[in-house]
C-alpha cells in the first residue's frame, strides 16, 4: 500500500474513533499528555476509577490508534544540535519515479525529524536538526539537493522555538 493511502486510512480511522471518546477517556488523555510517565494508579486516583479501568481504556485507545506511543523528549541543544531549520522542497517527478520514491529517500536522512506533504509552492516541508550552519549546508547540498527529483529548496532557519504542545483534549 502506498504511503498516502496508508495515511488516509489511518486518518479516517482516527476521525471515526474520535467521535466515540467518552469523558473518562478524554480525562485520561489530558493527564497522559501532560506527563506520559505518570503511573496508571495515579491516573486512576485522579479519575476516581480503578487501575484496571485505566489500563483497559489506554489499551483500547492504543488499539484504536488514538495513542500511538510515548517517548522521552531529548534536549537536542544539549546533544550538540544548534541549528533547526525548515526546508520547503519542490519535486518534479520523472516517468520512473513517484512521490513515495522521493519520500523514501528523504526518510533515510537521519537529521530530518519531520516530513509533511503540503499544498502550495512546495511538495514537502521538512524539519531538520543539524550541529551548525555548515552541517546544514552539507545536508542540503549532499543529501537533499542531490536527489534527482528535487528541483529546488527554500530553507528557513529557526531562531528560537516558541513552544511545542499537544492538541488540547476538549470535553463535550
N, C-alpha and C positions, 0 to 999 in steps of 0.2 A: 504494500500500500504506500502511495506517495506521501511525503511529509505533509503537504497541505490537506490531503484527505484525512489523515490521522488527526491533524489539528482541528479540523471542522467537526469530526466525530466526537472528539474529546470535549470541545466547547459545547456542543449540543447536549451531551450527557450532563455536563456541569450545570447548564442552564435549566434543564429539566429537574435535576436534583435540587437546585437552589430553591425551587418553589416549594419543596417539601421540608425545609428546615423548620423544626419547631423551636419554641422558646428555650428549652434546655440546650439544644444543640447550638443555638446562637450564643448562649451564655458560655458554653464550653469553648467555642471558637474565640470569643472575646478574651477569655482568660489565657488560653494557649497562645494566641498571637502576641500577647503582652510578654509571656515567658514560657517558651516551649519546654523548658526543663522542669517546670513545676510538677511535683508528684501528683499522680491521679487522685490519691487520697485527699490532697489539699484542694484539688479542683472539686472533688465530691463534697468536701466540707463547705466550700464556698457556694455550691449549688444546692446543698441540702438533700443530697441523694447518696446512694452507696457507691463505693469504689467500683464495684462490678458494673453498675449502670453507666458510669463514665467510660470504663473500658469498652463496653458494648457500643456505646454511641460513637466513640472515637473510631473504633474498628469499622463501624457502618460508614462513617464519613470518609475513611480511607478507601473502603471498597467502592464508594460512590464517586471517588476522585475529587472530593472537596478538600481533604487533607492529603497532600502529596509528599509529605515527609517533614523532617525537622533537621535543622543544621546549626552548626556553630558559625557565627559571623566573624570572619577574620578581619583584623585591623591591617589592611593592605599597606598603609603607610609605614607601619612598624615592621612590615616584611620587606620593605625596600622599594615598593611601587609608588613613586611620587607623582606620576602623570596619569590622569584619567582623561580619556577623550572619547568623543562620539564621532563616528565616521559614516557619512552618507555614501552609499555605493550605487553607482549606475551599472546596470548589467545589460549587455547586448548578447543574446543567445545566438549560437551558431546552429546549423541544422543538426549537428551531432550532440548538442548539449541541452540540458534542461535547468530550470531553477533549482531543482533538487541536487543536480551535479554541483552547481555553484555553492549552494548551501552546505553540502558535504565538505567541500574544500575549505570554506570559511570555518566550519565547526572543528577542523583539525588544527586551527591556530590557537594554542592554549591561552594566549594573552587576551583573546576575545572572550568576554564573560557573558555577553548577551547579544542576540541577533534577532532583529524584528523585521518581518516583511511589512512594508509600509506603502502607502499611497503617495502620490506626488512625484516630485522630481527624481527621487531615488527609489530603487527596488528594495534595498536593505538599509537598515540602520543598525550599526554595531556599537557596543560599548567595549572599550579596550583599556586595560591597565598595563602600564609599562614602567620601567625603572626611572626613566627620564625622557626628555625630548629626543635625544639621539636614538634611544631604544625604540621610541615610537616611530621615528623616521625609518629605521631599519625594518620594522614590521610592515609599515605601509608599503615601502618600495619592494622589499624582497619577498614578502608573503602575500599581501593583499593585491597590490597592483600587478603582480606577476601572474595572477590568474587570468587566463586568456579572455574570458567572457566579461571581465570587469573593464569598462571603458573609461570610467573616471571616479574619483572620490573627492569628498569635501570633508575636512577634519575640523572638529570643534573641540578645543581643549577646555576642560572644566577647570575653572579657577578655584572653586570650592563647592563641596556638596552641601546643599542647604538642609535637606532631610531625606530620609527614606522611611516609608511606613507601609503597613498593610492597609488594605481597604477596610473601612470600618464595618463592623457587623451591625446591621440595622435590626431592631426589633419591630415586628409587625409588618 
